Amino acid sequence: MLQLVKNKPNGILVCDMNNGDIAVIVAWTRAEYIGYIVQRYGDALITLGKPEGQRWPDCFRPGQLTPSCRVRILGKGEMLVVI
């Protein structure tokens, strides 16, 4: 018998990002943010490449993000294409 099991999204918890890290959102509380490129800037998380920046100014304070908020840190040499 085969059964489809929903995989957990890969990546790390947003709260584990280091200052300056650039990542892609792989899981979020609102699905429309999945795929956004973001950067940690101090205690804020900001989107990159959007005409109007979405930002979460205090998201790295305790209790602000849930375990469903996950990102994949972009590696050295990965190409970004803004569309």
Secondary structure, DSSP 8 states (H G I E B T S, - for coil): ----------SEEGGG--TT-EEEEEE-SSGGGTT-EEEEETTEEEESS-SS--EETTTTSTTSS-TT-EEEE--TT------
